[in-house]
Amino acid sequence: MNRKSLRRRVLIFPHRHCSANVFLAIFLVLSGSSTVSQGASNIQLAKVGTVKFVVPAGFQLEQSESHKLSFMRHRSEPLGLFVTIPERQVKDKYLTDLSSHLVTRLHPGEDAFKWKILETFEPSLSRYQTNRGIIKGLNGKTFIQVDYVVIKLQRKDMVIGSIAQFGEERAAPFLFDVEGREYSVPGWQALFQLISSVTGEKDHEMR
């Protein structure tokens, strides 16, 4: 199997069967580095509030009505990244409202999702991290997963994460109910790059 096919493969690691450290090690081997691989002429810059960052390779920055939210869509997969400055406390209601908004960006026209928030005890992705979690969504035929990290930067909370669709229609209820979570290698590589760009951290500083 070549490197390209590995990068596009979806890995499913339930919490009770696989250590997060094992996945992180696999992820780092596949990603190699958090340095953005785009050529200088192709780099996209984005800004949320006063924080500037680089859009990871393979993603396209979309227009947003709010200067406190940046949404980036993958060019070929049902996958997106986001950076936002929350206008209220990052609690369950805020997270489900955010997920409902993000899914309309990923899949316009789809709604009526039910959401559940899961804790995660996986390693920190940033020394600025204050919280981290998973949000699963289901509307009967589509399964969505949001992975989010809350950081404190410039005395403000920021939420950075990814939103992705996994599985086909018949698998959606199972993926919603199962104890574990889904992993997309392209999504995690891009999320790692995005966090390091927002915070300015290097690889060795982020864990």
Phi, psi and omega per residue, in radians:
M1 nan 2.254 -3.102
N2 -1.465 2.986 -3.075
R3 -1.087 -0.652 -3.099
K4 -1.102 -0.770 -3.121
S5 -1.179 -0.586 3.094
L6 -1.120 -0.700 -3.094
R7 -1.156 -0.429 -3.067
R8 -1.727 -0.031 -3.067
R9 -1.426 2.426 3.075
V10 -1.583 2.239 3.138
L11 -1.902 2.373 3.121
I12 -2.013 1.959 -3.116
F13 -2.178 1.651 3.043
P14 -1.021 2.577 -3.098
H15 -0.960 -0.737 -2.999
R16 -1.358 -0.145 -3.084
H17 -1.947 -0.229 -3.061
C18 -2.577 2.277 3.121
S19 -1.205 2.455 3.077
A20 -1.092 -0.535 3.115
N21 -1.147 -0.592 3.090
V22 -1.122 -0.814 3.127
F23 -1.087 -0.737 -3.122
L24 -1.072 -0.682 3.113
A25 -1.120 -0.778 3.104
I26 -1.058 -0.774 -3.123
F27 -1.051 -0.751 -3.105
L28 -1.192 -0.599 3.081
V29 -1.121 -0.742 -3.102
L30 -1.267 -0.656 -3.061
S31 -1.427 -0.557 3.080
G32 1.372 -0.876 -3.085
S33 -2.807 2.729 3.099
S34 -1.566 0.068 3.135
T35 -1.211 2.299 3.126
V36 -1.153 2.318 -3.008
S37 -1.622 -0.002 3.135
Q38 -1.189 2.575 3.004
G39 -1.186 2.747 -3.058
A40 -0.984 -0.600 -3.090
S41 -1.312 -0.280 -3.083
N42 -1.831 0.003 -3.094
I43 -1.195 2.290 3.046
Q44 -1.800 2.291 3.088
L45 -1.845 2.510 3.119
A46 -2.303 2.880 -3.103
K47 -2.565 2.334 3.015
V48 -2.232 2.067 -3.002
G49 1.094 -2.138 3.104
T50 -1.811 0.074 -3.057
V51 -1.671 2.153 3.109
K52 -1.828 2.586 -3.137
F53 -2.730 2.948 -3.121
V54 -1.718 2.351 3.055
V55 -1.302 2.191 -3.129
P56 -1.031 2.662 3.125
A57 -1.020 2.451 3.124
G58 1.586 -0.071 -3.130
F59 -2.034 2.625 3.141
Q60 -2.063 2.191 3.101
L61 -1.231 2.271 3.121
E62 -1.839 2.696 3.104
Q63 -1.176 2.548 -3.140
S64 -2.327 2.563 3.124
E65 -1.289 -0.324 -3.059
S66 -2.028 2.431 3.073
H67 -1.381 -0.015 3.132
K68 -1.802 0.122 3.098
L69 -2.410 2.306 3.050
S70 -2.162 2.226 -3.141
F71 -2.110 2.307 -3.105
M72 -2.167 2.170 -3.087
R73 -1.777 2.392 3.047
H74 -1.180 2.512 -3.022
R75 -1.268 -0.344 -3.066
S76 -2.397 -0.211 -3.075
E77 -2.060 2.731 3.090
P78 -1.312 1.277 -2.959
L79 -2.594 2.407 3.099
G80 -2.461 2.787 3.047
L81 -2.099 2.720 3.109
F82 -2.602 2.663 2.985
V83 -2.355 2.279 -3.122
T84 -2.551 2.661 2.999
I85 -1.816 1.936 -3.076
P86 -1.186 2.492 3.136
E87 -1.627 -0.047 3.046
R88 -2.600 3.106 -3.077
Q89 -1.041 2.470 -3.105
V90 -1.442 1.417 3.093
K91 -2.085 -3.071 -2.989
D92 -0.970 -0.788 -3.094
K93 -1.113 -0.736 3.107
Y94 -1.094 -0.767 -3.078
L95 -1.147 -0.689 3.114
T96 -1.263 -0.623 3.056
D97 -1.112 -0.739 3.114
L98 -1.087 -0.763 3.140
S99 -1.088 -0.714 3.118
S100 -1.082 -0.659 3.107
H101 -1.232 -0.762 -3.103
L102 -1.098 -0.652 -3.109
V103 -1.187 -0.492 3.055
T104 -1.236 -0.420 3.055
R105 -1.360 -0.664 -3.126
L106 -1.326 -0.745 -3.118
H107 -2.311 1.422 3.124
P108 -0.966 2.351 3.112
G109 1.698 -0.299 3.103
E110 -1.643 2.325 -3.128
D111 -2.594 -2.780 3.130
A112 1.022 0.661 3.089
F113 -1.433 2.490 2.913
K114 -1.783 2.510 -3.006
W115 -2.170 2.598 2.949
K116 -2.435 2.482 -3.067
I117 -1.846 2.280 -3.124
L118 -2.017 2.483 3.026
E119 -1.358 2.731 3.033
T120 -2.370 2.470 -3.136
F121 -1.993 0.466 -3.127
E122 -1.361 2.875 -3.084
P123 -1.029 2.656 3.111
S124 -1.145 2.507 3.102
L125 -1.717 -0.076 -3.119
S126 -2.797 2.561 3.061
R127 -1.266 -0.172 3.071
Y128 -1.646 -0.018 -3.065
Q129 -1.189 2.362 3.065
T130 -2.040 -0.290 -3.138
N131 -2.853 2.793 -3.139
R132 -2.766 2.543 -3.135
G133 -2.946 -3.062 -3.103
I134 -2.295 2.455 3.064
I135 -2.195 2.169 3.111
K136 -1.839 2.432 -3.132
G137 -2.288 2.527 3.131
L138 -2.547 2.333 3.024
N139 -2.086 0.424 3.122
G140 1.737 -0.675 -3.106
K141 -2.152 -0.274 -3.082
T142 -2.209 2.269 3.061
F143 -1.834 2.271 -3.134
I144 -2.170 2.464 3.028
Q145 -2.220 2.295 3.062
V146 -1.946 2.197 3.016
D147 -1.900 2.222 -3.062
Y148 -2.314 2.625 3.055
V149 -2.276 2.267 3.074
V150 -1.743 2.215 3.091
I151 -2.146 2.744 3.042
K152 -1.932 1.982 -3.070
L153 -2.405 2.326 -3.109
Q154 0.914 0.696 3.109
R155 1.131 0.307 3.120
K156 -2.204 2.563 3.001
D157 -1.350 2.460 3.014
M158 -2.346 2.540 3.090
V159 -2.006 2.160 3.141
I160 -2.109 2.400 -3.118
G161 -2.995 -3.004 3.106
S162 -2.297 2.689 3.035
I163 -2.317 2.325 -3.064
A164 -2.584 2.648 3.004
Q165 -1.715 2.383 3.119
F166 -2.226 2.547 3.007
G167 1.299 2.917 3.079
E168 -1.617 3.061 -3.049
E169 -0.961 -0.769 -3.075
R170 -1.221 -0.374 -3.139
A171 -1.598 -0.195 -3.015
A172 -1.001 -0.854 -3.138
P173 -1.063 -0.673 3.126
F174 -1.111 -0.801 -3.121
L175 -1.112 -0.565 3.109
F176 -1.216 -0.686 -3.042
D177 -1.486 -0.461 -3.015
V178 -1.103 2.613 -3.095
E179 -1.128 -0.636 -3.036
G180 -1.402 -2.927 -3.138
R181 -2.316 2.935 -3.133
E182 -1.783 2.629 3.132
Y183 -2.233 2.298 3.014
S184 -2.003 2.082 -3.125
V185 -1.062 -0.809 3.079
P186 -1.046 -0.651 3.133
G187 -1.149 -0.737 -3.122
W188 -1.272 -0.626 3.078
Q189 -1.079 -0.799 -3.128
A190 -1.163 -0.689 3.128
L191 -1.120 -0.726 3.103
F192 -1.064 -0.774 3.101
Q193 -1.089 -0.743 -3.089
L194 -1.115 -0.795 3.138
I195 -1.066 -0.774 -3.125
S196 -1.142 -0.574 3.111
S197 -1.240 -0.710 3.130
V198 -1.151 -0.773 -3.042
T199 -1.536 -0.349 -3.097
G200 1.416 0.220 -3.119
E201 -1.417 2.710 3.003
K202 -1.683 2.956 -3.115
D203 -0.900 -0.848 -3.022
H204 -1.263 -0.226 -3.124
E205 -1.612 -0.224 -2.927
M206 -1.589 -0.176 -3.106
R207 -2.167 nan nan
